[in-house]
Amino acid sequence: MQETWTFEFPSNQNYEEDLVSLLSEKELELGIFLSYYYKKEGAVAEKVKLKSGPKFDSKTSGSMVLDFDLVHFNACLAIHEQAREEMKITFEIDPKDQKIKLIGAYWPSREMDEI
């Protein structure tokens, strides 16, 4: 499994500054994006922040580390646990279409067990 998410990215050619600004504006959407990785555990991601500044591999692509609270909640089982997690995210900026594509970590999915 590898999740992707695309945002509008109008830029003034200062990609690093624009990316940091976008991440702070889209905290809720980033939480939804990261929560896809933990849905089987019944957890959600909240309070997403940039842990380390974006590292550009080229002018329009690179990676960054996002830091977030991972919250497990189940009222029936009286569970409410919260821990700080992080994930490395890569990004690709398309200046022509003014979009940025975030690509999450690759987590191989487990195949069915043989009987």
N, C-alpha and C positions, 0 to 999 in steps of 0.2 A: 504494500500500500504506500502510495506517495500522493499527498494532497497538493493541489495548487489553488491559488486565489489570485484574481486580477483586480487591480484598482485603477481608476483614472489617475493619471500622473502628469498634470500640467507643470512644466518645469521651466525655470529661468536659467537653465544650463548649469546650475550649481546643484548637481545631483545629490551629493551627500547631505547638504542642508535641507533640500526638498524631501529627501527620504526620511530624515529624522522628524521633520514636521508632519509628514503623512502618517508615520507610525504613532505619533502622539494623538493625532486626530482620529485614527481608526482603531483605537484600543478595543472597543467592543467587537468589531468585525474580526480582528486578529484573535480574540478569545474564541470566537465561533470556529475559525479556521483551525486553531490548535486543538480544540475540543474534539474534532473528528478523529484524532489519533487515540483519544482516551474513551470513546463512547462505549466500547465493550466493557470497560471497567466501571462505567456509570459515573464518570468524572467529567468536570468541566474546567476549562482554563479561564482565569480571571486576572485582572490587573497586569496586563501584558506591557512590559517595558523593554527597551533596548538595553541589553546588558553590555555589549561591546559595540563600538562604532562600526559602521559598515566598512568592509574591506573590499575594495574594488580590484577585480582580476583584469578587467578591461574598462574602457570608458563607461560602458552601460551594463556591466554585470559584476556580480560579486557575491559576498555572503555576509551574514551577521548572526549574532546570537541573541535570541529573545528569551527573556526571563519572565516567568509567570507563576501565579498561584494555581495549583492543581487541587480542586476541591471535590472530595467524594462525599455525597450526601444521600442518605436513605432514611426517611422518617420511620418507616416500618421497623427497621433494624437498629434504630437509634444511632446511626453513623453520621458523623460530621467531622471529617478529617481534612486538614489542609496542609499542603507542603509546597515549598518553592521548588520549581523545576526550570529547566532551560532546554532549548532546542536550537540547533543551527539551521538557519534558513538561507537558501540562495535566492537571488533575485536577478531578473532580466528586465531592463528598461527599454521600452520601444519609443524613442523620441518622436518618430513619425506619427504614430497613432496616439501618442500621449498616454501610454499605459505602462504599468509595471506588473510583472508576474512574479508572485512569491511561490517558491517551490520548497515544500517541507522535506523533512528527513525521509529516507526510504526505509520502511519497516516491512520486511518480507512477511507475507501472510502464511499462516500454517495451513497446510493441506489436510484433508481428512485422513484420519488414522485408518490403517488397514485392520480388518477383523481377522 
